[in-house]
Amino acid sequence: MMRGGIVPRILQSWWAPRDVVRGLSDMPERVKLVVLMAALLIFLVAQAPLRAREAQVDPSIPFDARMAGALLAVMFVMPLIAYGVAALVPPLMRLASRRLTAEDSRLALFWALLAVAPAMLLWGMVAGLVGPGPAQVATQALVGIGFLAIWGAGLSALTRKA
């Protein structure tokens, strides 16, 4: 496993994701779950400025109700979706003559989510403080492209030829 804490690894994931994920390949399953839940908790916090803005614009649904809905979606539904997506990737990789274990699939996906979590915080600030417009689209693109690049690099680092 790589030396250093979690924050340096998250930062390094933006320019050397293959090395980071390869260095984390012996991560136990319980730690992978912690990585996923930490990422999703940050995603939930990132939504607060946007939900506050929405509650200000349309007070018919209060901020508390909006955050309760976000809590349900992010902390209870998203883990199920993440595990489902991670389970679908290994059979799809086999179609491309690549071998990927279910454990490695989870690591690549969960780490990519945690690695883009700081960018999600930026998106939340932009969405809440600036509102809809080019800045919000740019930060959404940063999060999306960053996630796909880190996840793809992680999958590439952990797959083997069949």
N, C-alpha and C positions, 0 to 999 in steps of 0.2 A: 504494500500500500504506500502511496505517496506520503512524504513528510509534509507537515503543515496543517493548518486548520481548514475549516470548511469554507471560510470567506476567500482565502487565496485560491482554493480549488474552483470556486464559482467564478471568480474573475478569470482564471486561466482557461476555463471552459469556453470563453469567448474567442480565444485565439489558438488553443491547442486542445480541442475537446477529445480527440482520440486518445491522447496521452493521459488525460485526466480520467476518462472512463476506464481505460485499460488499467490504470493504477488502482481503481476502485473495484476491480473485478472479483475480489475475494470478500466483498461486503456481505455480511450475514443478512438473511431475509428480514429479521426484525428491524435492522437498521434501514433497509430499503423502505419499509413501511414508514419509519420515522421521517425519511427523506421526502416521501410523497406527502405525508401530512404536514410537514413544515412548509413545503412548497404551496400547498393548498391554503394553509393558514395565511401565508403572505399574500396569496391571490385574493383572499377574503378581505384582508386589511386594505389592499389596493383598491377595492371597490367602494370603500367608504366615501371618498370625496365625490365620486360620481353619484352615488345614492343620495348624498346630502344635497347635491345640486338638483337632482330630479325631484326631491321632496320640496325644495324651495320653489321650483317652477310649478309643480303640481302638488299642492298640499293635501289633496284628497287621499293620497296614500302617504302616511307619515314615514319618516326616516327609519324608525324602529321596525316597521313592517317590511320595508324594503330590505333592510339588513337581515331580517329573519329569513326572508326568501333567499337572499344570497347565501346565508349560512347553510340552509338546507341544501341548496344546489351545490355549493362548493365543497362542503365538508362531508356530506352524506352521499350525494349522487356521483360527484366526480371521481371519488376513489373506485367506485364500482365500474365506471366507464374506463378509468385508467387500467384497472386490472383486466377488463375485457379486451381493450386494444392491445395490451401487452401479450395477452394469450393468443390473439389473432396473428401477430407478426411472425412467430416461428413457422407455422405452416405455410405462410405466404413466402417466407424466405426459402423454404424447401423447393418451392416452384421455380425459384431462380438458382437452383443447385447450390444453395448456401445453407449452412447448418447454424442454428442459433438456439440455445437452450431457453426455456421459459424464464429462468432466473436472470440470464443476461438480457433478455428482452425487457424485463421489469426494470433492471438497473438502468439501461439506456433511456427508457421513457421517463422514469421517475427522476433521474439525474437531470435530464433536459428540462423538466418542469422546474426543478429547484434552481438550475442555472439561469433561467429566464425570469425568475421571481423578482430580482431587482429592477429589471426592465418593466415588469408589470406594475411595480410601485410608481415608476416614472409615468407609465400610461395612466394610472389612477389619478395622479396629481394633475396631469394635463387634462384629462377628461373632466375632473372636478373643478379645476380653477380656470382653464381656458375654454373648455366646452367644445362642441362639435366644430370641425374645421380641419385645415391641413395639418396642424400640429398633432391633433389626435390621430389622424390617419397615418401620419409618419411614425408615431410611437407604436401604433398597432402593427404596422409593417415591421418595425424593428423587433417587436416581440415575436411575431409570427415567423419571420425569416430566421431570427436567432434560434427559436425553438426547433424549427425544421433542420437547420444546419447542425445544431448540437446533437439532436436525436439521431439524425442520419449518420453523423460521424461516430457516435457511440455505437450504433448498430454495426457500422462498418468495422470498427475496432474489435468487436466481440464475435463477429461471424467467422466461420471457417468454410473452406471449400468442402462440398459434400463428396 
